[in-house]
Amino acid sequence: MDEEKDPQPTSPVAEEAQPAKKAKKPLSKKKKIIIGVIVALFVIGAAGGNGNGGGNTAASSGSQTSASTTVEKKEKKKTPTKVKVDKSELESYIDSYGSVAADGYTEDSYQVYSSALENAKSVDADEDATQSQVDSAKGNLYTAYNGLVEAFNPANYSWPAYRDVARNPDSYSGQKLAFKGKVLQVVEGDSETDLRIATDGRYDDVIFVGFDPSIMGGTRVLEDDTVTVYGTCVGQYSYQSTLGAKISLPGLYADQIEINQ
């Protein structure tokens, strides 16, 4: 068995030969200051970032509120104030002129009246109708009412004696009269044709007749025609002859002229 050897003592020289561990040097004052500044800047930067985020949020919220308020104001401005429309006269016209029957009037004139009356009632019932529309409907109804033309009916005309009318022509003014006679003269115009008619063939008993050529439907009245005239008396009608003499005759504006064959 080997003998157990005693450990050799370490010589002081050997101990001195091993390097000693370096002790940590404390931070210099200058480094401490630099580190402190860096930390401070980091903290300030973080705080500033959070503040900007909050500011952006607040600004965004405020912007949305402002935009909402602006839209509301615009919507309020877009809503027009409703103007009060006066329909009282239109309604009065409908009451006064709205009950005319078709009987007794020409088809064309009654159609115009009927359309005007229907439109007037429609405008009156329209809550959004403007004052201009109301006034227009009122005017059209009034014009159409006054434009109604009575349908021809021979029974509505009287047959007075010529001498009665010749003696007091103005007393017959506006009355519906009828005469029969021979045409002595015809003067044709674009809007009116004038006749001198000897009633009952007696050349001293002459009446003056004017009429719208359209009532003849294109047919002309000629001299020496025998005609029956229905019309409204205009009283005494005076004109100057080719010799310069004043001639006065009973006047009639014809509604209907029948040429007797």
ChimeraX attribute file (.defattr): number of C-alpha atoms within 10 A of each C-alpha:
attribute: neighborCount
match mode: 1-to-1
recipient: residues
	/A:1	3
	/A:2	4
	/A:3	5
	/A:4	6
	/A:5	6
	/A:6	6
	/A:7	6
	/A:8	6
	/A:9	6
	/A:10	8
	/A:11	9
	/A:12	8
	/A:13	8
	/A:14	8
	/A:15	10
	/A:16	9
	/A:17	9
	/A:18	8
	/A:19	7
	/A:20	8
	/A:21	6
	/A:22	6
	/A:23	6
	/A:24	6
	/A:25	6
	/A:26	6
	/A:27	8
	/A:28	8
	/A:29	8
	/A:30	9
	/A:31	10
	/A:32	11
	/A:33	10
	/A:34	11
	/A:35	11
	/A:36	12
	/A:37	12
	/A:38	12
	/A:39	11
	/A:40	12
	/A:41	12
	/A:42	12
	/A:43	11
	/A:44	11
	/A:45	12
	/A:46	11
	/A:47	11
	/A:48	12
	/A:49	11
	/A:50	11
	/A:51	12
	/A:52	11
	/A:53	11
	/A:54	12
	/A:55	12
	/A:56	12
	/A:57	12
	/A:58	12
	/A:59	12
	/A:60	12
	/A:61	12
	/A:62	12
	/A:63	12
	/A:64	12
	/A:65	12
	/A:66	12
	/A:67	12
	/A:68	12
	/A:69	12
	/A:70	12
	/A:71	12
	/A:72	12
	/A:73	11
	/A:74	11
	/A:75	11
	/A:76	10
	/A:77	10
	/A:78	9
	/A:79	8
	/A:80	8
	/A:81	7
	/A:82	7
	/A:83	9
	/A:84	8
	/A:85	14
	/A:86	13
	/A:87	18
	/A:88	11
	/A:89	12
	/A:90	22
	/A:91	17
	/A:92	12
	/A:93	19
	/A:94	19
	/A:95	10
	/A:96	11
	/A:97	16
	/A:98	19
	/A:99	9
	/A:100	14
	/A:101	9
	/A:102	16
	/A:103	10
	/A:104	14
	/A:105	16
	/A:106	14
	/A:107	15
	/A:108	11
	/A:109	18
	/A:110	22
	/A:111	15
	/A:112	17
	/A:113	25
	/A:114	19
	/A:115	13
	/A:116	22
	/A:117	24
	/A:118	15
	/A:119	18
	/A:120	26
	/A:121	17
	/A:122	14
	/A:123	22
	/A:124	21
	/A:125	11
	/A:126	11
	/A:127	9
	/A:128	12
	/A:129	14
	/A:130	16
	/A:131	15
	/A:132	10
	/A:133	15
	/A:134	24
	/A:135	16
	/A:136	16
	/A:137	23
	/A:138	25
	/A:139	16
	/A:140	17
	/A:141	25
	/A:142	19
	/A:143	14
	/A:144	20
	/A:145	21
	/A:146	11
	/A:147	13
	/A:148	20
	/A:149	15
	/A:150	15
	/A:151	14
	/A:152	15
	/A:153	10
	/A:154	13
	/A:155	7
	/A:156	11
	/A:157	16
	/A:158	14
	/A:159	11
	/A:160	12
	/A:161	10
	/A:162	16
	/A:163	11
	/A:164	11
	/A:165	21
	/A:166	19
	/A:167	12
	/A:168	13
	/A:169	19
	/A:170	17
	/A:171	14
	/A:172	20
	/A:173	18
	/A:174	14
	/A:175	17
	/A:176	21
	/A:177	22
	/A:178	21
	/A:179	22
	/A:180	20
	/A:181	23
	/A:182	23
	/A:183	21
	/A:184	17
	/A:185	17
	/A:186	18
	/A:187	13
	/A:188	16
	/A:189	11
	/A:190	8
	/A:191	9
	/A:192	12
	/A:193	17
	/A:194	19
	/A:195	22
	/A:196	21
	/A:197	30
	/A:198	22
	/A:199	21
	/A:200	14
	/A:201	15
	/A:202	11
	/A:203	14
	/A:204	9
	/A:205	16
	/A:206	24
	/A:207	24
	/A:208	21
	/A:209	24
	/A:210	19
	/A:211	21
	/A:212	17
	/A:213	18
	/A:214	12
	/A:215	12
	/A:216	15
	/A:217	7
	/A:218	8
	/A:219	10
	/A:220	12
	/A:221	22
	/A:222	16
	/A:223	15
	/A:224	14
	/A:225	16
	/A:226	22
	/A:227	20
	/A:228	17
	/A:229	21
	/A:230	26
	/A:231	25
	/A:232	20
	/A:233	24
	/A:234	20
	/A:235	20
	/A:236	21
	/A:237	17
	/A:238	13
	/A:239	12
	/A:240	10
	/A:241	9
	/A:242	7
	/A:243	6
	/A:244	8
	/A:245	9
	/A:246	10
	/A:247	10
	/A:248	15
	/A:249	20
	/A:250	25
	/A:251	26
	/A:252	28
	/A:253	20
	/A:254	20
	/A:255	18
	/A:256	17
	/A:257	18
	/A:258	13
	/A:259	15
	/A:260	11
	/A:261	6
